Every structure is written in structure tokens, then in C-alpha cells.
Amino acid sequence: MMNAYRVKFFKRLLSSYGMPFNVCQRTIDIQRSRSLERAVEAAKFRFERCECVGKWTLHADYFEVEILSKTASAVFRQQEKSVNWPSTLPRSEAARSRSRSHRHREKKQVA
């Protein structure tokens, strides 16, 4: 039985405040594939061609796979590179003071 899959490639980035967030680099739909593994390999190949890179991990950190067929629904997630983000990252004093002054301005406007 052939299934359809959607593979989303994500990149982990840091905001200006040092908070990690994920950005979807590209979504690739595989219309028919005999297995999840074949769909993933086809999506990796297409991603590399679309992004003009030799290895998909140069532009993405991980991918998620969604099964689009009506008979099954599941989400598969694989992470090739392991990037360990600390739960809280140290921020510079300038970033902290900007954040405080911004909150202070909001309170003034409300009052």
C-alpha cells in the first residue's frame, strides 16, 4: 500500500534575547512511497537539490514526518544533529536592561 507523506525540515536558531526557536526551512510532500524510510530518503534528496547543498544537515537540524494517508495518522521526528540548548541561556546586561525598560514603558502607557 502506498502512503503520502509530508516532511518538514527545521533549523534551530537563537533570538536576540538568547531564546531558542525553530524555523521551518522547507516542507516537501511525497505523494507515494512504499515505506516511511523511502519517503524520508526521497525528501532528503529533494531538500538537498532545492537548497543546492550536498547534505541536508547543512541547512536543517532535524525533520518531522507526517503521514497524510487516510488510513493512518502519525508524526515521526528524527534529529540527525544533536544540539543541546540549555533551558535558560545567559543574557547580556544590555539585553536585560532593554527588556526592563521596555516593560517599564508598557506599564506607564497602561496607567
C-alpha positions in Angstrom: 0.0 0.0 0.0 1.3 3.4 -1.0 1.1 6.3 1.5 1.6 10.0 1.1 4.0 11.8 3.5 4.8 15.4 4.4 8.4 16.0 5.6 9.2 19.3 7.3 12.8 20.4 7.7 13.6 22.7 10.7 16.6 24.8 11.8 17.2 25.8 15.5 18.1 29.4 16.0 18.5 31.8 18.9 16.5 35.0 19.2 18.2 38.3 20.1 17.3 37.6 23.7 19.0 34.2 23.6 15.9 32.1 23.5 15.9 29.1 21.1 13.2 28.7 18.5 12.6 26.5 15.5 12.2 27.7 11.9 10.7 25.6 9.2 13.2 25.7 6.3 11.1 23.8 3.7 8.2 21.4 3.5 8.3 18.6 1.0 5.4 16.4 0.1 6.0 12.8 -1.1 2.9 11.7 -3.0 3.6 8.0 -2.9 6.0 5.9 -1.1 6.1 2.2 -0.1 7.5 3.0 3.4 8.3 5.8 5.7 12.0 5.2 5.3 11.8 5.6 1.5 9.7 8.7 1.9 12.3 10.3 4.2 15.2 9.4 1.9 13.3 10.9 -1.1 12.5 14.1 0.9 16.2 14.4 2.0 17.3 14.1 -1.7 14.7 16.7 -2.8 15.7 19.1 0.0 19.3 18.9 -1.0 18.5 19.6 -4.6 16.2 22.6 -3.8 18.7 24.1 -1.3 21.7 23.3 -3.6 23.6 21.6 -0.8 25.4 18.3 -0.7 24.0 17.2 2.7 20.6 18.3 4.1 22.1 18.8 7.6 23.9 21.9 6.3 20.6 23.8 6.2 18.5 22.0 8.7 18.9 20.4 12.1 16.0 18.0 12.2 12.9 17.0 10.3 9.4 15.8 11.1 7.3 13.4 9.0 3.6 13.4 8.9 1.7 10.6 7.3 -1.0 12.0 5.0 -2.9 8.9 4.1 -6.4 8.5 5.4 -5.8 5.1 7.0 -3.0 6.2 9.3 -2.0 9.3 11.1 1.2 9.6 13.0 4.0 12.0 13.4 7.6 10.8 13.2 10.5 13.1 14.3 14.2 12.5 13.8 17.1 14.6 14.8 20.4 14.0 13.0 22.5 16.6 14.7 22.2 16.8 18.4 22.2 20.4 19.6 21.8 20.7 23.3 20.2 24.0 24.2 20.3 24.9 27.8 16.9 25.7 29.3 17.9 29.2 30.1 20.7 31.0 28.3 22.7 33.8 30.0 21.7 37.2 28.6 23.9 40.2 28.4 23.3 43.0 30.8 22.4 45.3 27.9 19.7 42.8 26.8 18.4 42.7 30.3 18.2 46.5 30.7 16.4 46.8 27.3 13.9 44.2 28.4 13.3 46.1 31.8 13.0 49.5 30.1 10.5 48.0 27.6 8.4 46.6 30.4 8.6 49.9 32.2 7.3 51.8 29.2 4.3 49.4 28.8 3.3 49.9 32.4 3.4 53.7 32.0 1.1 53.6 29.0 -1.4 51.4 30.7 -1.6 53.5 33.9 
